[in-house]
Structures are given as C-alpha cells and as structure tokens.
Amino acid sequence: MKNLLRISFALAVMLCVSMGARAQSGYSTGIGLRGGVASGLTIKHFIKSDAAIEGIISTNFRHRGAVITVLYEKHAPAFNARGLQWYYGLGGHVGFHDGRHYYDRGHKHYYDDRVVALGVDGVLGLEYYIRDIPFTIGADIKPYINIPYGGGFWDSALHVRYVF
C-alpha cells in the first residue's frame, strides 16, 4: 500500500511538472519542418515552463551533407501578444559532408572523402502558437562555428510545427 501511495504521489508530481511546462508556451512538444539555409526536420520539447530542448536533423545543400543539432532554448513572451514568444539558446552539432563540396569562408575545399564537422551553435528566434489549429510558425537565426573544419557561418530559417 505504501508503494502504491509513493507511485501515485510521484505520478501526481510529474503531471504537475508537465502541466507547468505547458503554462508559458501553450504546448509541450512540437514536430515539424524547417526551411532555410539548412532544411530538415525539427522537434522541440519543453522541459520547464520557459525552457526547451530542440533537435534538428537537416541538410545543407551547399555542403551536400547532413547535420544533427541539439539546442537548449529559453523562452519569453514577446510584445505582450498572446501566443508569441521569442527564444534564445546554445547547443552543438555534428555534421557529415561530402568533402568535394565542403568548403570554408575562404572557399578552401576539403578533398577528403568525408568531412565530419563538430561545432557550437547559438539561436535567436520568434515563434507564434496558433491555438485554433495546433501549429506554430516561426523564424530564427542560428550562427554556428565548425571546430575542426572551417570557421563560422550563419543559418536562418522558417519553421512550421504540429504541436501536442
């Protein structure tokens, strides 16, 4: 009986925490598409009422490869408009590119068969939650630095997510 009470209490706490995570953003998880310099799939999950983890799997047509990015983001209301939030955050990425098409700012090509790019990312964005249909739309800029190959770059994109 004590174990049942402990489990019930733990579930109640988890439910309260998860509902608190929805309080500011209006949703807990969103899955969608990101289109821009690097285009692909995005998923965002709120871990606190004002903090989320975003994962992006994208391709960069210029470098002909795939990149996996994970970002920690802080959210805040924007312009006192219901459903509109701005966010900022930091994270990292790992990318796998075809060496013939991968180059740095000086257009120095890397003629290796495959290039693995690790780096640090930042993000600054604005997102609007459309409550009548469970979608968000947004735009962001995402500067990043590749550590072993190349320098810094700018990525900007628009995104649409289905939220639940």
N, C-alpha and C positions, 0 to 999 in steps of 0.2 A: 504494500500500500504506500509506503514511504517513497519507493522508487516511482510509482505512478504519479504521486504529487510532485516529485522533483522533475520528472519529464514534462508534466503539464505546465509547471512554472517556467521551465526552460523554453517550451514552445510559445507560451504567452509572451515572454520577454523577446523572443526572436520575432514574433508577429508585430509587437510594438515597435521594435527597431526597424523592421522592414517598412512599416507604415510611416514611420518618421522619415525614412529615406525618400518617400514619395511626397512629403509635405511641401518642399520648396519647388521641386522640378515638376511635379504633377504626374510623374511616371517613374517606374523603377528600371526598366530595361527597354532598349530600342535597337532594332536591327534594320540596316538599310544599305543604300548605295551612296558612294562618294565620287563626285566627278570633278576633275580638275587636272592639274599637272600630273599628279599621281591619282589614278582612278581605281576604285575597287569596292570592297565590302567593308562595312563598319558595324561595330556593336558597342553599345555604351550601357554600362550597368552602374547604378548609384549604390554606393556602399555606405553613404551617410546622406543627410538631407541636402548638403551642399557640396558633396564630393563624389566623383565618379571615376571609374576606370573605363577607358576606351581602347578597343583593339581595332586595328585597321590592317586589312590584307589588300595590298594594292600593287598595281603595275605602273611603271613609268615608261611610257612609250619611247622616250628619248634614249633611255639607257637599256631598254629591252630586258627587263628582269622583273622580279617580284620582291616586295618588301613587306615585312611584318613589323608593325609598330604597336607599342603599348604606351598609353599616356595616362597620367594621374591628373585629373582636372578638378578645379574649384569653380563652383557656380555661384552667381549672384543675380538678383533681379536687375533688369535693365530698363531705364527710362520710366519707371513706375507703370509699365504696361503689363497687363495680366498675360502670362504665358511666355513672355520674352525674357531671356536670360543671356548674360554674357558669361564667358568662361575663359580660364587660362590654365596652363599646366605645363608639366615637364614629363619626359619619358625617354624611351630609346627605341632603336630599330635595328634590324638585321636584314640585309638585302642580298639577293643573289642575282648577278647580272652576267650577260654575255660580254666578255672582255673586249671584243671588237667594237662594241657600241658604247662602252662606258668611258667617260672622259671627265676631267676636272674643269675648273673655271678657265684655265688656260688652254683648253681643248687638247690637253695631252691625253692620248688614248692609251689604254692598258691592254696590251695584246695577249694577256693570259687567256686561257680557255674560259675560265670562270672567275669572276671577281666577287668576293664576299665583303660587303660593306657593313661595318658596325658604326653606330653613331648615337648622338644625343639629339633629342627633338624638343621643341617648345611648341606651344599652341596658344592662339588667341582667337576667340570666335564669338559669334552671336547666334542664338538658336530660338526659334519660336515654336511653341507647342500648340497645335490646332486641336482643341478639345472636342470639337464636334465630330471630327474624324480622327482616329488615334494615330496622328502623324506629327513629326517635327520636320521643320525645314531650317536650314542654317547655312552659314558661311564661316570659313575660318582661314587664317594664315598659319602656316606651320614651318617656321625656319628649322633647319637641321644641319648638323655637321657630321660628315663622314670621317671617322678617325683614321683607318689605315689607308684609304684611297681618297684623294680629292679633298676639297675644302668645304665651305658652307654653301647652302642652297636655300631657296625659298619655295615652298609649296603652298598653293592656295586652292581652295575647293569649295563646292557647294555640296550639301548632303541632304538626303531625304531618308527618314527612318520611320518604320512602323513601330509603335510603342505599346507596351502592355505592362 
